[in-house]
Amino acid sequence: MCNGYSSPPLVVNTRAVGAGLTGVQRYVNEICKRLPREVNTITPGRRLGGMAGHLWEQFMLPGLVGSRLLWSPCNSGPLSVTNQVLTVHDVATLDHPEWFNPRFAAWYRWLTPRLLRKVMRVIVGSEFIKSRLIEIFRLDQDRITVVRHGVGAEFHPRPQDEIESVHRTLRIPSARYVLSLCSLEPRKNLARLLAVWAAVIADLPSDVWLVLAGAKGSGSIFRDAGLGTIPPRVHLTGFVPDADLPALYAGALLLAYPSLYEGFGLPPLEAMACGTAVIVGDCPALRELVADAAVLVDPQDSRAIGVALRELIESAESRARFSQLGLMRAGVFTWERCADKTFATLEAAAKERLRPVGSLSAAGADSGGFCC
């Protein structure tokens, strides 16, 4: 919890929190746990998915906010509320609309530039997303604050009996497994990971499996991940409850996360905090996150992914080295630090009251079709 919060009343837009626990929802939940007591959250009376949720946000939420400062932490917010701080987790719907349901991508293609014109400040989780907002929308960089996410205290190396219990719960067929944990959606590059697995499996010890953990991405948001035929020695767990995640990470030989695009990347951070060696796609946000504490591979290069998998699976020494590097790197990221910097940003916005983030230039607003 932040100390000394004395700015004008603040409310948090938590419309999207009930949509299922993903990285964005985890971020909101962790920050809300650390809210000062005088901060309120506003959520629809019942769960509203898709366009119904957006309509509530645009037309009902403003009246509930009144003159208070609004923090919208999930990429969207009401256009009529200028006294607002917005968290933008990524701009994947603009950079890669082909990964999303066309209606979902079109909505954010329309909403994002208009909302960024209105709000007072923007919070992002990485320098990469800050640079994209400046490049696409010509935002004033001084109005964008990078606040890196944290990792919960529950993510730490776990004892063997706890690991074995989770293996039984999730019916994992071998104690030696490569873990891939993410929503089953196109940007996570799972189709390529499975193809690589099929190509290298003959060279791996016979007791090593690939475990895909995560629920299928919502059809109203993502296109199908296109996994195709599942190769041998692959186990799909489906959705994994929060309580089982630390032991699932801790029991893995390594985490394979060859994502094509991220705004931050919580699973690699959580795995590092659990002492697990990590392979990540060499995209800008993940490079920022892991520094030299993980193996970086070109996510488009199947051969490079295969080489990294084989080397870490076969070398206990390499896994131990990256385990130690990862534990040290993960110690830099805490939700307490994230909350403190978030509320410092909100306090600064409250003092400015109605000063816009920055205007979109004609080029930023109209080139590439970002504005209608």
C-alpha positions as CSV (number, residue, x, y, z in Angstrom):
1,M,0.0,0.0,0.0
2,C,1.2,3.5,-0.8
3,N,1.6,5.8,2.2
4,G,0.5,9.4,2.4
5,Y,-2.0,9.4,-0.5
6,S,-3.8,12.7,0.0
7,S,-4.8,13.7,-3.5
8,P,-8.4,14.3,-4.6
9,P,-10.6,11.1,-4.5
10,L,-9.6,8.4,-6.9
11,V,-11.6,5.6,-8.4
12,V,-10.5,2.5,-10.3
13,N,-12.3,1.2,-13.4
14,T,-12.3,-2.6,-12.7
15,R,-14.8,-3.6,-15.5
16,A,-12.4,-6.1,-17.0
17,V,-11.3,-7.9,-13.9
18,G,-14.0,-10.5,-14.0
19,A,-13.1,-11.6,-17.5
20,G,-10.8,-14.4,-16.3
21,L,-7.3,-14.3,-14.8
22,T,-4.7,-13.3,-17.5
23,G,-1.7,-11.2,-17.1
24,V,-3.7,-8.0,-17.3
25,Q,-6.2,-9.2,-14.7
26,R,-3.4,-10.3,-12.4
27,Y,-1.8,-6.8,-12.7
28,V,-5.1,-5.1,-11.7
29,N,-5.7,-7.5,-8.8
30,E,-2.3,-7.1,-7.4
31,I,-2.4,-3.3,-7.5
32,C,-5.9,-3.2,-6.1
33,K,-4.7,-5.3,-3.1
34,R,-2.4,-2.4,-2.3
35,L,-5.0,0.4,-2.7
36,P,-5.3,3.0,0.1
37,R,-8.5,2.6,1.9
38,E,-10.0,5.8,0.6
39,V,-9.7,4.6,-3.0
40,N,-12.8,2.9,-4.5
41,T,-13.3,0.5,-7.4
42,I,-16.2,0.6,-9.8
43,T,-17.4,-2.6,-11.5
44,P,-20.6,-3.4,-13.3
45,G,-23.3,-5.0,-11.1
46,R,-22.9,-8.2,-13.2
47,R,-20.3,-9.5,-15.5
48,L,-20.6,-7.8,-18.9
49,G,-18.6,-9.3,-21.8
50,G,-17.8,-7.9,-25.2
51,M,-19.6,-4.9,-26.5
52,A,-22.0,-4.8,-23.5
53,G,-19.0,-4.2,-21.2
54,H,-17.7,-1.4,-23.5
55,L,-21.1,0.2,-23.6
56,W,-21.3,0.2,-19.8
57,E,-17.8,1.7,-19.7
58,Q,-18.6,4.5,-22.2
59,F,-22.1,5.5,-21.0
60,M,-22.6,4.3,-17.4
61,L,-19.2,4.6,-15.8
62,P,-18.8,8.4,-16.4
63,G,-21.8,9.2,-14.3
64,L,-20.5,7.0,-11.5
65,V,-17.1,8.7,-11.6
66,G,-18.3,12.3,-11.3
67,S,-15.5,14.7,-10.7
68,R,-13.1,12.2,-9.2
69,L,-9.9,11.1,-10.8
70,L,-10.4,7.8,-12.7
71,W,-7.7,5.2,-13.2
72,S,-8.5,2.8,-16.1
73,P,-5.9,0.0,-15.8
74,C,-7.0,-2.4,-18.7
75,N,-6.3,-0.6,-22.0
76,S,-9.7,1.0,-22.3
77,G,-11.7,3.7,-20.6
78,P,-14.6,6.2,-21.1
79,L,-13.9,8.8,-23.8
80,S,-16.0,11.4,-22.0
81,V,-13.8,11.4,-18.8
82,T,-10.7,13.6,-19.3
83,N,-9.8,13.4,-15.7
84,Q,-8.3,10.0,-16.2
85,V,-5.1,8.0,-16.2
86,L,-4.9,5.0,-18.6
87,T,-2.7,1.9,-18.4
88,V,-1.8,0.6,-21.9
89,H,-0.4,-2.9,-21.7
90,D,0.4,-3.2,-25.4
91,V,-0.7,-2.0,-28.8
92,A,-0.9,-5.5,-30.4
93,T,-4.3,-4.8,-31.9
94,L,-2.6,-2.0,-33.9
95,D,0.7,-3.7,-34.6
96,H,-0.8,-7.2,-35.4
97,P,-4.5,-7.0,-36.0
98,E,-4.3,-10.4,-37.8
99,W,-3.9,-12.1,-34.4
100,F,-7.3,-10.9,-33.2
101,N,-11.0,-11.2,-33.9
102,P,-11.6,-8.6,-36.6
103,R,-14.3,-6.8,-34.6
104,F,-12.2,-6.7,-31.5
105,A,-9.2,-5.3,-33.4
106,A,-11.4,-2.7,-35.2
107,W,-12.8,-1.5,-31.9
108,Y,-9.4,-0.8,-30.4
109,R,-8.1,0.6,-33.7
110,W,-10.9,3.2,-33.3
111,L,-10.8,3.7,-29.5
112,T,-7.1,3.8,-28.7
113,P,-6.1,7.0,-30.5
114,R,-9.2,8.9,-29.4
115,L,-8.7,7.8,-25.8
116,L,-5.1,8.7,-25.7
117,R,-6.0,12.3,-26.8
118,K,-8.3,12.6,-23.8
119,V,-6.5,11.2,-20.8
120,M,-4.1,13.1,-18.6
121,R,-1.4,10.5,-18.3
122,V,-0.5,7.0,-19.6
123,I,1.1,4.2,-17.7
124,V,2.9,1.4,-19.5
125,G,4.8,-1.7,-18.4
126,S,7.9,-1.4,-20.6
127,E,10.1,1.1,-22.5
128,F,9.0,-0.8,-25.7
129,I,5.4,0.1,-25.3
130,K,6.3,3.7,-24.4
131,S,8.3,3.9,-27.7
132,R,5.4,2.5,-29.7
133,L,3.0,5.1,-28.3
134,I,5.4,7.9,-29.1
135,E,6.0,6.5,-32.6
136,I,2.4,5.7,-33.5
137,F,0.6,8.5,-31.8
138,R,3.3,11.2,-31.3
139,L,2.5,11.4,-27.6
140,D,4.6,13.6,-25.4
141,Q,7.1,11.2,-23.8
142,D,6.9,13.2,-20.5
143,R,3.2,12.2,-20.2
144,I,4.0,8.4,-20.3
145,T,5.3,6.7,-17.2
146,V,7.0,3.2,-17.4
147,V,5.9,1.2,-14.3
148,R,7.2,-2.4,-14.5
149,H,5.0,-5.1,-13.1
150,G,5.9,-7.2,-10.1
151,V,5.9,-10.8,-9.1
152,G,4.1,-12.2,-6.0
153,A,5.8,-13.5,-2.9
154,E,4.1,-16.9,-3.6
155,F,6.4,-17.4,-6.6
156,H,9.5,-19.0,-5.2
157,P,11.2,-22.4,-5.3
158,R,8.9,-25.1,-3.9
159,P,9.5,-28.3,-2.0
160,Q,9.4,-31.6,-3.9
161,D,6.3,-32.9,-2.1
162,E,4.3,-29.8,-3.2
163,I,5.6,-30.2,-6.8
164,E,4.6,-33.8,-6.9
165,S,1.1,-33.0,-5.5
166,V,0.5,-30.5,-8.4
167,H,1.8,-33.0,-10.9
168,R,-0.9,-35.5,-9.7
169,T,-3.6,-32.8,-9.8
170,L,-2.7,-31.8,-13.3
171,R,-2.0,-35.4,-14.4
172,I,1.4,-34.5,-15.7
173,P,2.8,-37.8,-17.0
174,S,6.5,-37.2,-16.2
175,A,8.5,-35.4,-13.5
176,R,10.8,-34.1,-16.3
177,Y,9.0,-31.6,-18.5
178,V,9.4,-28.4,-20.5
179,L,6.6,-26.0,-19.5
180,S,4.9,-23.5,-21.8
181,L,2.4,-21.4,-19.9
182,C,0.2,-18.8,-21.7
183,S,-3.2,-18.3,-23.2
184,L,-3.5,-20.4,-26.3
185,E,-3.5,-17.5,-28.8
186,P,-1.5,-16.7,-32.0
187,R,1.1,-14.3,-30.6
188,K,2.4,-16.9,-28.2
189,N,3.9,-18.8,-31.1
190,L,2.7,-22.2,-29.9
191,A,2.3,-23.7,-33.4
192,R,6.0,-23.1,-34.1
193,L,6.9,-24.5,-30.6
194,L,4.9,-27.7,-31.3
195,A,6.6,-28.0,-34.7
196,V,10.0,-27.6,-33.2
197,W,9.1,-30.2,-30.5
198,A,8.1,-32.7,-33.2
199,A,11.4,-32.1,-34.9
200,V,13.6,-32.5,-31.8
201,I,11.8,-35.1,-29.8
202,A,13.8,-38.0,-31.2
203,D,17.0,-36.4,-29.9
204,L,15.6,-35.9,-26.3
205,P,15.5,-38.3,-23.4
206,S,12.4,-40.5,-23.6
207,D,11.0,-39.2,-20.2
208,V,11.0,-35.5,-21.2
209,W,7.6,-34.1,-22.1
210,L,6.3,-30.7,-23.2
211,V,3.5,-29.4,-21.0
212,L,1.2,-26.7,-22.4
213,A,-0.6,-25.0,-19.6
214,G,-3.3,-22.4,-20.2
215,A,-6.8,-21.9,-21.4
216,K,-7.8,-21.2,-25.0
217,G,-8.0,-17.5,-25.8
218,S,-11.5,-16.1,-26.0
219,G,-12.9,-16.3,-29.6
220,S,-14.4,-12.8,-29.2
221,I,-10.8,-11.5,-28.8
222,F,-8.3,-13.8,-30.5
223,R,-8.2,-15.7,-33.7
224,D,-7.6,-19.5,-33.3
225,A,-4.0,-20.3,-32.2
226,G,-3.9,-22.9,-35.1
227,L,-2.1,-25.6,-33.1
228,G,-3.0,-28.4,-35.6
229,T,-2.0,-31.9,-34.8
230,I,-0.4,-32.3,-31.3
231,P,2.9,-34.2,-31.5
232,P,3.9,-37.1,-29.1
233,R,4.8,-36.4,-25.5
234,V,2.8,-33.3,-25.2
235,H,0.4,-32.8,-22.3
236,L,-2.3,-30.0,-22.2
237,T,-3.4,-29.1,-18.7
238,G,-6.0,-26.5,-19.6
239,F,-6.5,-23.6,-17.2
240,V,-4.3,-23.9,-14.1
241,P,-5.6,-22.5,-10.8
242,D,-3.5,-19.8,-9.2
243,A,-2.6,-22.0,-6.2
244,D,-0.9,-24.5,-8.5
245,L,1.2,-22.2,-10.6
246,P,4.3,-21.8,-8.3
247,A,4.8,-25.5,-8.0
248,L,4.1,-26.1,-11.7
249,Y,6.9,-23.6,-12.6
250,A,9.2,-24.8,-9.9
251,G,8.9,-28.5,-11.1
252,A,9.8,-27.7,-14.7
253,L,13.1,-28.3,-16.3
254,L,12.6,-25.0,-18.0
255,L,10.0,-22.6,-19.3
256,A,9.7,-22.2,-23.1
257,Y,8.1,-18.8,-24.0
258,P,9.0,-18.0,-27.6
259,S,6.4,-15.3,-27.8
260,L,6.4,-13.0,-30.9
261,Y,5.2,-9.9,-29.1
262,E,4.7,-8.8,-25.5
263,G,4.0,-5.6,-23.6
264,F,5.7,-7.1,-20.5
265,G,5.6,-10.9,-19.9
266,L,4.6,-12.2,-16.5
267,P,5.1,-15.9,-17.0
268,P,8.9,-15.6,-17.6
269,L,9.2,-13.4,-14.5
270,E,7.2,-15.8,-12.4
271,A,9.2,-18.8,-13.6
272,M,12.5,-17.0,-12.8
273,A,11.2,-16.2,-9.4
274,C,10.5,-19.9,-8.9
275,G,14.1,-20.8,-9.8
276,T,13.3,-22.2,-13.3
277,A,15.5,-21.6,-16.3
278,V,13.7,-19.7,-19.1
279,I,13.8,-19.5,-22.9
280,V,12.1,-16.4,-24.3
281,G,11.5,-14.9,-27.7
282,D,13.9,-12.1,-28.5
283,C,11.3,-9.4,-28.7
284,P,11.8,-5.9,-27.2
285,A,9.7,-6.2,-24.0
286,L,11.0,-9.6,-23.1
287,R,14.6,-8.5,-23.7
288,E,14.0,-5.6,-21.3
289,L,12.5,-8.0,-18.7
290,V,15.0,-10.8,-18.6
291,A,18.2,-8.9,-19.5
292,D,21.0,-11.6,-19.3
293,A,19.0,-13.9,-17.0
294,A,17.4,-16.1,-19.7
295,V,18.1,-17.6,-23.1
296,L,16.9,-15.3,-25.9
297,V,16.0,-16.8,-29.2
298,D,14.7,-15.4,-32.5
299,P,11.0,-16.5,-32.2
300,Q,10.8,-16.8,-36.0
301,D,13.8,-19.2,-36.1
302,S,12.7,-22.8,-35.5
303,R,16.2,-24.1,-35.6
304,A,17.3,-21.6,-32.9
305,I,14.4,-22.6,-30.7
306,G,15.3,-26.3,-31.1
307,V,19.0,-25.7,-30.3
308,A,18.1,-23.8,-27.1
309,L,15.6,-26.5,-26.0
310,R,18.1,-29.3,-26.5
311,E,21.0,-27.4,-24.8
312,L,19.0,-26.6,-21.6
313,I,17.3,-30.0,-21.4
314,E,20.6,-31.8,-21.7
315,S,22.7,-29.5,-19.5
316,A,21.9,-29.4,-15.8
317,E,24.8,-27.0,-15.4
318,S,23.2,-24.5,-17.8
319,R,19.9,-24.8,-16.1
320,A,21.4,-24.2,-12.7
321,R,23.2,-21.1,-14.0
322,F,20.1,-19.6,-15.5
323,S,18.2,-20.5,-12.4
324,Q,20.5,-18.4,-10.2
325,L,20.5,-15.6,-12.7
326,G,16.7,-15.6,-12.9
327,L,16.3,-15.6,-9.2
328,M,18.5,-12.5,-8.9
329,R,16.7,-10.8,-11.8
330,A,13.2,-11.5,-10.5
331,G,14.2,-9.9,-7.1
332,V,14.2,-6.5,-8.9
333,F,10.4,-6.7,-9.6
334,T,7.8,-6.4,-6.8
335,W,4.2,-5.5,-6.7
336,E,4.9,-3.1,-3.9
337,R,7.3,-1.1,-6.0
338,C,4.8,-1.2,-8.9
339,A,2.0,0.0,-6.7
340,D,4.1,2.8,-5.2
341,K,5.1,4.1,-8.6
342,T,1.6,3.8,-9.9
343,F,0.1,5.9,-7.1
344,A,2.9,8.4,-7.5
345,T,1.8,8.8,-11.1
346,L,-1.8,9.1,-10.1
347,E,-1.0,11.7,-7.5
348,A,0.9,13.7,-10.1
349,A,-2.0,13.5,-12.5
350,A,-4.4,14.7,-9.7
351,K,-2.4,17.8,-9.3
352,E,-2.5,18.6,-13.0
353,R,-6.3,18.2,-13.4
354,L,-7.4,18.2,-17.0
355,R,-4.1,18.8,-18.7
356,P,-4.1,16.5,-21.8
357,V,-1.5,13.8,-22.5
358,G,-0.5,15.5,-25.8
359,S,-2.1,15.9,-29.1
360,L,-1.9,13.5,-32.0
361,S,-0.2,14.9,-35.0
362,A,-2.0,14.6,-38.3
363,A,0.5,11.9,-39.3
364,G,0.1,10.0,-36.1
365,A,-3.7,10.2,-36.2
366,D,-4.4,9.4,-39.8
367,S,-1.5,7.4,-41.2
368,G,-2.0,3.7,-41.5
369,G,-5.7,4.0,-40.9
370,F,-5.6,4.2,-37.1
371,C,-8.3,6.8,-37.0
372,C,-11.6,6.6,-38.9
